[in-house]
C-alpha cells in the first residue's frame, strides 16, 4: 500500500518573524507546532516538519534571500525554527531529492518563547546566528555545516547576553566593513532603543553603544551589506517601530589617518551620533533618513537582497531599496531619489479588504522580483513585478488555510470538493483545480470559497446528500445550527474547477435565484444578494467604511482561476437559508443521512435532558425527533449506509444505536436498539462499515473496538484492535469489496499520527472475525499532523483497473487540512 501527500492547507501563525524566504526559492512559516514549507511557484505547501511541542514563533533559512548570492553551488540548505517554549531546532534540506532531515535541537534552550532569530553566512560552510527570547537573553551561536549530506553539524555557543527585564524582539547581524573578523549585532525591543554589540565570531560580544530616536517598541532591524560611496565605506541599518516611523542609520568607517584633517562644516556634522569602536576600527554613526508613510505600527523592514554585479558572482552590491510592512494593510518599497538622494516611497501594495487586519511581516524573494506579506488572518499575500519597462506589481496565488484548530471536515456529496470548519470562525471549501496549464492534467488543490465567516468558533459541519442545490449545515459555539445554500456564483465556479459537468446540471443553476451573500454588521448571519438586483443598493454613508453599521457590499463573481485572499474573504460567501433552534447549549456535532432527508445534531451537555439528539427534516427544517439516551456530550454521530440506524458516541463512555423508520412523508419513528458502555474513557469517534451493520468506536483509552448490530435488540463486540500509542480521536471506514465485506479503517490519534487497518470477514457469513484485522500501513510522521487528528473522511472511491486509488482527508488541531492518496495494489 502506498501513501502520498496530495494537499496540505494551513494558515500562518499570527506572530512577527514567523516567515522566512530561502535562497532555495522556498518559504518557511510556522503553522501551530509544525514548520510548514511552501513553494511560491506552485502555491502549494510541500511538507510540514514535526518536532516542536509548542507553537512555532520564528523560522529562518540558512541561507535566506539576503545570502542567496553566496548559495549558488550549495546542495544542502538549512533551516532554524524557534518555538514558544524556547526550543530551537535545526533542519537540513537537500536540493537534489527535496528530502528533509531533523539535524539537532540547539542545547540550553531559552526559558521562554523565542521572539527572533537572525543569522549571517560567513562562508558557504559556516554561519553565525543569534536568538532572542522573552526571558531577556540573547544567545549567539556559531555553526559549521557538514560538507557531505547527512553529516554532523558542529555547533558552539559564542556568547549569551542578558539584556534585562525588557526583552529584545528584533535582531540583525553583520560583518563590519574593513574588519571582517568583527561582527556587529543590533538589537531592539521594548525599551525603544537600538543596542549595538560588537564581538568576534567565536568570542564574547561587548556592548558598544545605543541609538535613541524611536518613541515606541522597536519591531524590526536589518543591517545591509557594506556600501561604498564617494570613497567612504559604510554599513546601513534600517529600523522600524510601533511609532509608525522607519529610520535609516549610517555607520561610516573612520579613516584613522584622516583624523587631523579639517572638519568640513556641513549639515551632516550636526546630526552625528555616537562612535562605534570595534577592535582597531571605529565607525561614526549618523541618522541618514526618517521615512514616514505608514499609518500604523511598522512590523518589518528589509533591505533588498544583494545582487551580483559580475558573472562569477564574487562581487555583489547592496541595492538602495527597502521593503516595509505595516499593520495599516500596506507594504511599501522605498528608494532614494536619483538627484536629491531623498528616500521616497516608490511602490505601494496592500489589501483593501475590510477583513484583513494588517501585515505582520514582509519579505523579498531572492531575486527581488516578488514580495510576500503575511497577515492577521493567517493569510499570505504575494505580489510579483510583471512589468517589463516599468514596475507593475500584480497579486499572485498563494497557499491558504485555517489559522486555528480545524474541528470538522465533510466531502461534497459526489466528492467534488471538501469543506472544513475551524475555531478561526470560518468555513472553507478546497477543490482540485484541473485547468492548471503548468503540468498536463495534474490537479492542484486550492481554496476556492469561504462560505461562512462567522463571529463564533465553528465546531461541526455536515453536507446535505441527495438531489438539488448544494447545502450544508454548520454548528458553532452558539445554540442555533445554520443552514447554507450554494449561490449561483459558486455553482458556475465549480463547473470551471471540475472536468465533468454532470453534477452541475443546468436546471439546478436555473433554479438558483441567489447570486451570493453579504456579511451582516455583527458578522453572524449572511444575507442573500439576488440575481435580479442588478446594482447594489447605494449606501448613503460610505464615509464610515470601518464603522460597525456599514459593511462594504460583496461582489460575487465567477472564478476562472484560483482566488486570492481578498476575493475569498469577501466575495465567496454563501447565503444562510434557515436557523435550527432547539438546543440549550453550544452545538458540538452534526450528521446527515445518506438520502439527504434527515440531519441529526447534538450539543455540549452535562445532563441527560441537554444531551438529547435532535432530528431535523431536510427541506421543511422542522424538528421531527428528540432522541434521549446519553448523559454527557454526544461527540460524534453517523447514520448507517442504509439509513436504518443512527449511531451516537458520547463523553459518558457509552454508544447508542437507534433504529430510524420513515413513516409517511412527515413522520419519523425511532427507538433505542442498544446502549452499552464500550470503553473505559471518553469515546471520541465512530464509523459504520459501508457494506453492513458493523461499526467501529475509538476512545481516549487508546483502543478501537469493532461491533455488530445482530438483531433488532442487541449489539455484539466482534474484536478489539491492539492498543495504540495515543488516544484514538478519529475513525473512518472505507468499504473495498461488498461480497467479501473487505474494508479499510483509518485511525487518527491525539499525537497526530494516522494508521490504516485491513478488516476482512471470515467465511461466507459476512461477519468480521477476530483473526482478520491486520495493520495495513502507518503514515510517515512527515506526512501526518503534529497535533490531535480531529476528523478523518474518505472521498468517494475512484476505481482503476489493477489498483484502487482512494483519497483520505484529515483535519487537525495543528491548523492543517490534509489530503492523502492511498494506492491499494
Order of alpha helices (4+ residues) and beta strands (2+ residues): beta-beta-beta-beta-beta-beta-beta-beta-beta-beta-beta-beta-beta-beta-beta-beta-beta-beta-beta-beta-beta-alpha-beta-beta-beta-beta-beta-beta-beta-beta-beta-beta-beta-beta-beta-beta-beta-beta-beta-beta-beta-alpha-alpha-beta-beta-alpha-beta-beta-beta-beta-beta-beta-beta-beta-beta-beta-beta-beta-beta-beta-beta-beta-beta-beta-beta-beta-beta
